């Protein structure tokens, strides 16, 4: 087997997705998020501070919510 890639079934902002990203930061990058952007993340209703993104491991069944500010009026 080439590498031990595990596919995870997670929910991201209410959308069921499959990913092989091992961490929250890897998932964000894979989904096209600019890490310097203004947004916050929660996993299973628990806020994840930005410094923990690189180490925060994902598990199948996790529910990731990404909150971005809305500007304009």
Buried (B, 14 or more C-beta within 10 A) or exposed (E): EEEEEEEBEBBBEEEEBEBEBBBBBBBBBEBEBEEEEEEEBEBEEEEBEEEBBEEBEBEEEBBBBBEEEEEEE
